[in-house]
Amino acid sequence: MLLEFKRLSEIDPSKFIDWMNHPQVRKPIPLLQGNFTEAD
């Protein structure tokens, strides 16, 4: 997984959503239930 720091306004929302739904990202976020969506 490549990690690159950018402003949120510079990130494609679909790529951010995919990243937030990645198992290695979700594991340390116990309050994240279900899939992360654009509404979140």
C-alpha positions as CSV (number, residue, x, y, z in Angstrom):
1,M,0.0,0.0,0.0
2,L,1.5,3.3,-1.1
3,L,1.0,6.2,1.3
4,E,1.3,9.7,0.0
5,F,0.4,12.9,2.0
6,K,-1.9,15.3,0.2
7,R,-4.7,17.7,1.1
8,L,-8.1,16.0,1.1
9,S,-9.3,18.5,-1.6
10,E,-6.6,17.0,-3.9
11,I,-7.7,13.4,-3.5
12,D,-10.2,11.6,-5.7
13,P,-13.1,10.8,-3.3
14,S,-13.5,7.2,-4.7
15,K,-9.8,6.5,-4.0
16,F,-10.2,7.8,-0.4
17,I,-13.3,5.6,0.0
18,D,-11.4,2.6,-1.3
19,W,-8.5,3.3,1.1
20,M,-10.9,3.7,4.1
21,N,-12.4,0.3,3.2
22,H,-9.0,-1.5,3.0
23,P,-8.7,-4.2,5.8
24,Q,-5.3,-2.9,7.1
25,V,-6.7,0.6,7.4
26,R,-10.0,-0.5,9.1
27,K,-8.4,-2.8,11.6
28,P,-7.2,-0.1,14.0
29,I,-10.5,1.9,13.7
30,P,-12.9,-0.1,15.9
31,L,-15.7,2.5,15.6
32,L,-15.9,2.1,11.8
33,Q,-18.8,-0.2,11.3
34,G,-19.9,-1.5,7.8
35,N,-18.4,0.0,4.7
36,F,-17.1,3.6,4.5
37,T,-19.2,5.4,1.9
38,E,-19.3,8.9,0.3
39,A,-22.0,9.8,2.9
40,D,-19.5,9.3,5.7
